[in-house]
Structure formats: C-alpha cells, structure tokens
Amino acid sequence: MSCPICEKAPDPIYRPFCSKRCADLDLGKWLKGDYAVPSEEPEDVEEAFEQVIHQSSKPH
C-alpha cells in the first residue's frame, strides 16, 4: 500500500502516510469537507428536525 496523498512508500510512524506532511494534508481535506461520508440524513437541520417530529407523532 502506498501513501494515499503522494503514492510514496509509507513510513511506519505515519502509516498509511509517508510523512507528517501528507498526514496533515489528509486531515486538512477532512476538516475542509473535501471528503465526506455518505448519509441519507437531510442536510438541512430544520428539515431533519421536522422529520423527527413527524416520525415521533405517528401512532405506534
């Protein structure tokens, strides 16, 4: 497996990255939102709140 940022061989200390620089670049991408985990939840907070209220008001 190579470094996911620059494709060099990984350093055991920073694995799977080759250096602190590449690890920091990857972290920066997560923090900026360049990477995202897929979700089926609505992005709008108000819409999510309305869905929760609507679901909790249904008779069980």
mmCIF file as gemmi writes it, N, C-alpha and C atoms, coordinates in Angstrom:
data_model
loop_
_atom_site.group_PDB
_atom_site.id
_atom_site.type_symbol
_atom_site.label_atom_id
_atom_site.label_alt_id
_atom_site.label_comp_id
_atom_site.label_asym_id
_atom_site.label_entity_id
_atom_site.label_seq_id
_atom_site.pdbx_PDB_ins_code
_atom_site.Cartn_x
_atom_site.Cartn_y
_atom_site.Cartn_z
_atom_site.occupancy
_atom_site.B_iso_or_equiv
_atom_site.pdbx_formal_charge
_atom_site.auth_seq_id
_atom_site.auth_asym_id
_atom_site.pdbx_PDB_model_num
ATOM 1 N N . MET Axp A 1 ? 0.848 -1.176 0 1 0 ? 1 A 1
ATOM 2 C CA . MET Axp A 1 ? 0 0 0 1 0 ? 1 A 1
ATOM 3 C C . MET Axp A 1 ? 0.894 1.24 0 1 0 ? 1 A 1
ATOM 4 N N . SER Axp A 2 ? 0.556 2.204 -0.811 1 0 ? 2 A 1
ATOM 5 C CA . SER Axp A 2 ? 1.342 3.43 -0.874 1 0 ? 2 A 1
ATOM 6 C C . SER Axp A 2 ? 0.584 4.573 -0.196 1 0 ? 2 A 1
ATOM 7 N N . CYS Axp A 3 ? 1.292 5.65 0.041 1 0 ? 3 A 1
ATOM 8 C CA . CYS Axp A 3 ? 0.708 6.837 0.663 1 0 ? 3 A 1
ATOM 9 C C . CYS Axp A 3 ? -0.472 7.318 -0.186 1 0 ? 3 A 1
ATOM 10 N N . PRO Axp A 4 ? -1.644 7.504 0.422 1 0 ? 4 A 1
ATOM 11 C CA . PRO Axp A 4 ? -2.808 7.932 -0.351 1 0 ? 4 A 1
ATOM 12 C C . PRO Axp A 4 ? -2.7 9.363 -0.898 1 0 ? 4 A 1
ATOM 13 N N . ILE Axp A 5 ? -1.76 10.133 -0.414 1 0 ? 5 A 1
ATOM 14 C CA . ILE Axp A 5 ? -1.601 11.51 -0.886 1 0 ? 5 A 1
ATOM 15 C C . ILE Axp A 5 ? -0.592 11.587 -2.024 1 0 ? 5 A 1
ATOM 16 N N . CYS Axp A 6 ? 0.613 11.028 -1.823 1 0 ? 6 A 1
ATOM 17 C CA . CYS Axp A 6 ? 1.668 11.2 -2.831 1 0 ? 6 A 1
ATOM 18 C C . CYS Axp A 6 ? 2.145 9.901 -3.473 1 0 ? 6 A 1
ATOM 19 N N . GLU Axp A 7 ? 1.633 8.768 -3.007 1 0 ? 7 A 1
ATOM 20 C CA . GLU Axp A 7 ? 1.949 7.456 -3.581 1 0 ? 7 A 1
ATOM 21 C C . GLU Axp A 7 ? 3.347 6.917 -3.231 1 0 ? 7 A 1
ATOM 22 N N . LYS Axp A 8 ? 4.072 7.584 -2.327 1 0 ? 8 A 1
ATOM 23 C CA . LYS Axp A 8 ? 5.369 7.055 -1.88 1 0 ? 8 A 1
ATOM 24 C C . LYS Axp A 8 ? 5.129 5.91 -0.898 1 0 ? 8 A 1
ATOM 25 N N . ALA Axp A 9 ? 6.203 5.205 -0.56 1 0 ? 9 A 1
ATOM 26 C CA . ALA Axp A 9 ? 6.11 4.123 0.419 1 0 ? 9 A 1
ATOM 27 C C . ALA Axp A 9 ? 5.754 4.704 1.793 1 0 ? 9 A 1
ATOM 28 N N . PRO Axp A 10 ? 4.893 4.044 2.546 1 0 ? 10 A 1
ATOM 29 C CA . PRO Axp A 10 ? 4.502 4.584 3.853 1 0 ? 10 A 1
ATOM 30 C C . PRO Axp A 10 ? 5.616 4.463 4.89 1 0 ? 10 A 1
ATOM 31 N N . ASP Axp A 11 ? 5.615 5.392 5.819 1 0 ? 11 A 1
ATOM 32 C CA . ASP Axp A 11 ? 6.53 5.377 6.953 1 0 ? 11 A 1
ATOM 33 C C . ASP Axp A 11 ? 5.759 4.726 8.105 1 0 ? 11 A 1
ATOM 34 N N . PRO Axp A 12 ? 6.333 3.748 8.793 1 0 ? 12 A 1
ATOM 35 C CA . PRO Axp A 12 ? 5.606 3.078 9.88 1 0 ? 12 A 1
ATOM 36 C C . PRO Axp A 12 ? 5.066 4.044 10.944 1 0 ? 12 A 1
ATOM 37 N N . ILE Axp A 13 ? 5.748 5.146 11.157 1 0 ? 13 A 1
ATOM 38 C CA . ILE Axp A 13 ? 5.305 6.115 12.165 1 0 ? 13 A 1
ATOM 39 C C . ILE Axp A 13 ? 4.023 6.826 11.725 1 0 ? 13 A 1
ATOM 40 N N . TYR Axp A 14 ? 3.893 7.091 10.444 1 0 ? 14 A 1
ATOM 41 C CA . TYR Axp A 14 ? 2.747 7.858 9.926 1 0 ? 14 A 1
ATOM 42 C C . TYR Axp A 14 ? 1.799 7.006 9.089 1 0 ? 14 A 1
ATOM 43 N N . ARG Axp A 15 ? 1.953 5.705 9.14 1 0 ? 15 A 1
ATOM 44 C CA . ARG Axp A 15 ? 1.187 4.793 8.313 1 0 ? 15 A 1
ATOM 45 C C . ARG Axp A 15 ? -0.297 5.12 8.327 1 0 ? 15 A 1
ATOM 46 N N . PRO Axp A 16 ? -0.979 5.202 7.235 1 0 ? 16 A 1
ATOM 47 C CA . PRO Axp A 16 ? -0.621 4.783 5.891 1 0 ? 16 A 1
ATOM 48 C C . PRO Axp A 16 ? 0.094 5.86 5.083 1 0 ? 16 A 1
ATOM 49 N N . PHE Axp A 17 ? 0.456 6.957 5.724 1 0 ? 17 A 1
ATOM 50 C CA . PHE Axp A 17 ? 1.106 8.066 5.023 1 0 ? 17 A 1
ATOM 51 C C . PHE Axp A 17 ? 2.624 7.908 5.055 1 0 ? 17 A 1
ATOM 52 N N . CYS Axp A 18 ? 3.293 8.651 4.18 1 0 ? 18 A 1
ATOM 53 C CA . CYS Axp A 18 ? 4.755 8.572 4.121 1 0 ? 18 A 1
ATOM 54 C C . CYS Axp A 18 ? 5.414 9.588 5.046 1 0 ? 18 A 1
ATOM 55 N N . SER Axp A 19 ? 4.654 10.598 5.482 1 0 ? 19 A 1
ATOM 56 C CA . SER Axp A 19 ? 5.245 11.657 6.302 1 0 ? 19 A 1
ATOM 57 C C . SER Axp A 19 ? 4.155 12.4 7.067 1 0 ? 19 A 1
ATOM 58 N N . LYS Axp A 20 ? 4.598 13.211 8.021 1 0 ? 20 A 1
ATOM 59 C CA . LYS Axp A 20 ? 3.658 14.05 8.773 1 0 ? 20 A 1
ATOM 60 C C . LYS Axp A 20 ? 2.968 15.034 7.832 1 0 ? 20 A 1
ATOM 61 N N . ARG Axp A 21 ? 3.701 15.515 6.849 1 0 ? 21 A 1
ATOM 62 C CA . ARG Axp A 21 ? 3.132 16.463 5.887 1 0 ? 21 A 1
ATOM 63 C C . ARG Axp A 21 ? 1.924 15.858 5.169 1 0 ? 21 A 1
ATOM 64 N N . CYS Axp A 22 ? 2.074 14.636 4.662 1 0 ? 22 A 1
ATOM 65 C CA . CYS Axp A 22 ? 0.96 14.001 3.958 1 0 ? 22 A 1
ATOM 66 C C . CYS Axp A 22 ? -0.198 13.697 4.908 1 0 ? 22 A 1
ATOM 67 N N . ALA Axp A 23 ? 0.117 13.291 6.143 1 0 ? 23 A 1
ATOM 68 C CA . ALA Axp A 23 ? -0.937 13.054 7.128 1 0 ? 23 A 1
ATOM 69 C C . ALA Axp A 23 ? -1.696 14.346 7.419 1 0 ? 23 A 1
ATOM 70 N N . ASP Axp A 24 ? -0.97 15.448 7.552 1 0 ? 24 A 1
ATOM 71 C CA . ASP Axp A 24 ? -1.607 16.743 7.807 1 0 ? 24 A 1
ATOM 72 C C . ASP Axp A 24 ? -2.438 17.215 6.617 1 0 ? 24 A 1
ATOM 73 N N . LEU Axp A 25 ? -1.941 16.967 5.395 1 0 ? 25 A 1
ATOM 74 C CA . LEU Axp A 25 ? -2.72 17.326 4.205 1 0 ? 25 A 1
ATOM 75 C C . LEU Axp A 25 ? -4.035 16.563 4.175 1 0 ? 25 A 1
ATOM 76 N N . ASP Axp A 26 ? -3.995 15.281 4.515 1 0 ? 26 A 1
ATOM 77 C CA . ASP Axp A 26 ? -5.206 14.47 4.536 1 0 ? 26 A 1
ATOM 78 C C . ASP Axp A 26 ? -6.179 14.977 5.606 1 0 ? 26 A 1
ATOM 79 N N . LEU Axp A 27 ? -5.668 15.285 6.78 1 0 ? 27 A 1
ATOM 80 C CA . LEU Axp A 27 ? -6.512 15.82 7.845 1 0 ? 27 A 1
ATOM 81 C C . LEU Axp A 27 ? -7.156 17.129 7.41 1 0 ? 27 A 1
ATOM 82 N N . GLY Axp A 28 ? -6.383 17.983 6.757 1 0 ? 28 A 1
ATOM 83 C CA . GLY Axp A 28 ? -6.914 19.252 6.26 1 0 ? 28 A 1
ATOM 84 C C . GLY Axp A 28 ? -8.053 19.04 5.28 1 0 ? 28 A 1
ATOM 85 N N . LYS Axp A 29 ? -7.946 18.014 4.438 1 0 ? 29 A 1
ATOM 86 C CA . LYS Axp A 29 ? -9.031 17.722 3.493 1 0 ? 29 A 1
ATOM 87 C C . LYS Axp A 29 ? -10.302 17.319 4.226 1 0 ? 29 A 1
ATOM 88 N N . TRP Axp A 30 ? -10.154 16.521 5.284 1 0 ? 30 A 1
ATOM 89 C CA . TRP Axp A 30 ? -11.334 16.148 6.071 1 0 ? 30 A 1
ATOM 90 C C . TRP Axp A 30 ? -11.951 17.38 6.732 1 0 ? 30 A 1
ATOM 91 N N . LEU Axp A 31 ? -11.109 18.222 7.31 1 0 ? 31 A 1
ATOM 92 C CA . LEU Axp A 31 ? -11.617 19.392 8.027 1 0 ? 31 A 1
ATOM 93 C C . LEU Axp A 31 ? -12.274 20.416 7.103 1 0 ? 31 A 1
ATOM 94 N N . LYS Axp A 32 ? -11.789 20.519 5.866 1 0 ? 32 A 1
ATOM 95 C CA . LYS Axp A 32 ? -12.39 21.446 4.9 1 0 ? 32 A 1
ATOM 96 C C . LYS Axp A 32 ? -13.653 20.88 4.265 1 0 ? 32 A 1
ATOM 97 N N . GLY Axp A 33 ? -13.897 19.593 4.463 1 0 ? 33 A 1
ATOM 98 C CA . GLY Axp A 33 ? -15.074 18.972 3.873 1 0 ? 33 A 1
ATOM 99 C C . GLY Axp A 33 ? -14.845 18.425 2.48 1 0 ? 33 A 1
ATOM 100 N N . ASP Axp A 34 ? -13.575 18.306 2.081 1 0 ? 34 A 1
ATOM 101 C CA . ASP Axp A 34 ? -13.283 17.725 0.767 1 0 ? 34 A 1
ATOM 102 C C . ASP Axp A 34 ? -13.683 16.256 0.722 1 0 ? 34 A 1
ATOM 103 N N . TYR Axp A 35 ? -13.59 15.585 1.855 1 0 ? 35 A 1
ATOM 104 C CA . TYR Axp A 35 ? -14.041 14.2 1.967 1 0 ? 35 A 1
ATOM 105 C C . TYR Axp A 35 ? -15.362 14.231 2.722 1 0 ? 35 A 1
ATOM 106 N N . ALA Axp A 36 ? -16.209 13.293 2.42 1 0 ? 36 A 1
ATOM 107 C CA . ALA Axp A 36 ? -17.468 13.214 3.148 1 0 ? 36 A 1
ATOM 108 C C . ALA Axp A 36 ? -17.924 11.767 3.208 1 0 ? 36 A 1
ATOM 109 N N . VAL Axp A 37 ? -18.539 11.421 4.308 1 0 ? 37 A 1
ATOM 110 C CA . VAL Axp A 37 ? -19.119 10.108 4.466 1 0 ? 37 A 1
ATOM 111 C C . VAL Axp A 37 ? -20.567 10.202 3.995 1 0 ? 37 A 1
ATOM 112 N N . PRO Axp A 38 ? -20.98 9.331 3.076 1 0 ? 38 A 1
ATOM 113 C CA . PRO Axp A 38 ? -22.348 9.404 2.577 1 0 ? 38 A 1
ATOM 114 C C . PRO Axp A 38 ? -23.37 9.237 3.705 1 0 ? 38 A 1
ATOM 115 N N . SER Axp A 39 ? -24.45 9.958 3.587 1 0 ? 39 A 1
ATOM 116 C CA . SER Axp A 39 ? -25.504 9.903 4.588 1 0 ? 39 A 1
ATOM 117 C C . SER Axp A 39 ? -26.85 10.04 3.911 1 0 ? 39 A 1
ATOM 118 N N . GLU Axp A 40 ? -27.848 9.404 4.47 1 0 ? 40 A 1
ATOM 119 C CA . GLU Axp A 40 ? -29.205 9.556 3.963 1 0 ? 40 A 1
ATOM 120 C C . GLU Axp A 40 ? -29.967 10.604 4.764 1 0 ? 40 A 1
ATOM 121 N N . GLU Axp A 41 ? -29.306 11.199 5.735 1 0 ? 41 A 1
ATOM 122 C CA . GLU Axp A 41 ? -29.925 12.242 6.541 1 0 ? 41 A 1
ATOM 123 C C . GLU Axp A 41 ? -30.002 13.537 5.742 1 0 ? 41 A 1
ATOM 124 N N . PRO Axp A 42 ? -31.073 14.308 5.93 1 0 ? 42 A 1
ATOM 125 C CA . PRO Axp A 42 ? -31.158 15.591 5.221 1 0 ? 42 A 1
ATOM 126 C C . PRO Axp A 42 ? -30.08 16.549 5.701 1 0 ? 42 A 1
ATOM 127 N N . GLU Axp A 43 ? -29.573 17.348 4.777 1 0 ? 43 A 1
ATOM 128 C CA . GLU Axp A 43 ? -28.521 18.297 5.132 1 0 ? 43 A 1
ATOM 129 C C . GLU Axp A 43 ? -29.079 19.483 5.923 1 0 ? 43 A 1
ATOM 130 N N . ASP Axp A 44 ? -30.305 19.818 5.667 1 0 ? 44 A 1
ATOM 131 C CA . ASP Axp A 44 ? -30.913 20.96 6.328 1 0 ? 44 A 1
ATOM 132 C C . ASP Axp A 44 ? -31.345 20.563 7.745 1 0 ? 44 A 1
ATOM 133 N N . VAL Axp A 45 ? -30.873 21.265 8.742 1 0 ? 45 A 1
ATOM 134 C CA . VAL Axp A 45 ? -31.167 20.945 10.132 1 0 ? 45 A 1
ATOM 135 C C . VAL Axp A 45 ? -32.664 21.056 10.415 1 0 ? 45 A 1
ATOM 136 N N . GLU Axp A 46 ? -33.302 22.078 9.889 1 0 ? 46 A 1
ATOM 137 C CA . GLU Axp A 46 ? -34.737 22.241 10.12 1 0 ? 46 A 1
ATOM 138 C C . GLU Axp A 46 ? -35.53 21.09 9.51 1 0 ? 46 A 1
ATOM 139 N N . GLU Axp A 47 ? -35.13 20.657 8.318 1 0 ? 47 A 1
ATOM 140 C CA . GLU Axp A 47 ? -35.808 19.533 7.676 1 0 ? 47 A 1
ATOM 141 C C . GLU Axp A 47 ? -35.635 18.262 8.509 1 0 ? 47 A 1
ATOM 142 N N . ALA Axp A 48 ? -34.447 18.052 9.035 1 0 ? 48 A 1
ATOM 143 C CA . ALA Axp A 48 ? -34.185 16.881 9.873 1 0 ? 48 A 1
ATOM 144 C C . ALA Axp A 48 ? -35.047 16.932 11.129 1 0 ? 48 A 1
ATOM 145 N N . PHE Axp A 49 ? -35.147 18.094 11.734 1 0 ? 49 A 1
ATOM 146 C CA . PHE Axp A 49 ? -35.958 18.266 12.939 1 0 ? 49 A 1
ATOM 147 C C . PHE Axp A 49 ? -37.423 17.955 12.642 1 0 ? 49 A 1
ATOM 148 N N . GLU Axp A 50 ? -37.936 18.471 11.527 1 0 ? 50 A 1
ATOM 149 C CA . GLU Axp A 50 ? -39.327 18.212 11.148 1 0 ? 50 A 1
ATOM 150 C C . GLU Axp A 50 ? -39.572 16.726 10.927 1 0 ? 50 A 1
ATOM 151 N N . GLN Axp A 51 ? -38.616 16.026 10.32 1 0 ? 51 A 1
ATOM 152 C CA . GLN Axp A 51 ? -38.768 14.587 10.099 1 0 ? 51 A 1
ATOM 153 C C . GLN Axp A 51 ? -38.835 13.838 11.426 1 0 ? 51 A 1
ATOM 154 N N . VAL Axp A 52 ? -38.011 14.225 12.381 1 0 ? 52 A 1
ATOM 155 C CA . VAL Axp A 52 ? -38.019 13.57 13.685 1 0 ? 52 A 1
ATOM 156 C C . VAL Axp A 52 ? -39.349 13.806 14.378 1 0 ? 52 A 1
ATOM 157 N N . ILE Axp A 53 ? -39.84 15.036 14.34 1 0 ? 53 A 1
ATOM 158 C CA . ILE Axp A 53 ? -41.122 15.363 14.965 1 0 ? 53 A 1
ATOM 159 C C . ILE Axp A 53 ? -42.24 14.571 14.29 1 0 ? 53 A 1
ATOM 160 N N . HIS Axp A 54 ? -42.23 14.521 12.964 1 0 ? 54 A 1
ATOM 161 C CA . HIS Axp A 54 ? -43.265 13.817 12.217 1 0 ? 54 A 1
ATOM 162 C C . HIS Axp A 54 ? -43.245 12.332 12.541 1 0 ? 54 A 1
ATOM 163 N N . GLN Axp A 55 ? -42.065 11.726 12.62 1 0 ? 55 A 1
ATOM 164 C CA . GLN Axp A 55 ? -41.958 10.306 12.913 1 0 ? 55 A 1
ATOM 165 C C . GLN Axp A 55 ? -42.381 9.994 14.351 1 0 ? 55 A 1
ATOM 166 N N . SER Axp A 56 ? -42.065 10.882 15.272 1 0 ? 56 A 1
ATOM 167 C CA . SER Axp A 56 ? -42.41 10.614 16.682 1 0 ? 56 A 1
ATOM 168 C C . SER Axp A 56 ? -43.89 10.838 16.961 1 0 ? 56 A 1
ATOM 169 N N . SER Axp A 57 ? -44.585 11.568 16.076 1 0 ? 57 A 1
ATOM 170 C CA . SER Axp A 57 ? -46.009 11.813 16.301 1 0 ? 57 A 1
ATOM 171 C C . SER Axp A 57 ? -46.899 10.742 15.679 1 0 ? 57 A 1
ATOM 172 N N . LYS Axp A 58 ? -46.296 9.816 14.907 1 0 ? 58 A 1
ATOM 173 C CA . LYS Axp A 58 ? -47.076 8.723 14.321 1 0 ? 58 A 1
ATOM 174 C C . LYS Axp A 58 ? -47.476 7.749 15.411 1 0 ? 58 A 1
ATOM 175 N N . PRO Axp A 59 ? -48.709 7.229 15.337 1 0 ? 59 A 1
ATOM 176 C CA . PRO Axp A 59 ? -49.109 6.201 16.318 1 0 ? 59 A 1
ATOM 177 C C . PRO Axp A 59 ? -48.32 4.914 16.084 1 0 ? 59 A 1
ATOM 178 N N . HIS Axp A 60 ? -47.954 4.263 17.16 1 0 ? 60 A 1
ATOM 179 C CA . HIS Axp A 60 ? -47.145 3.028 17.041 1 0 ? 60 A 1
ATOM 180 C C . HIS Axp A 60 ? -48.021 1.839 17.067 1 0 ? 60 A 1
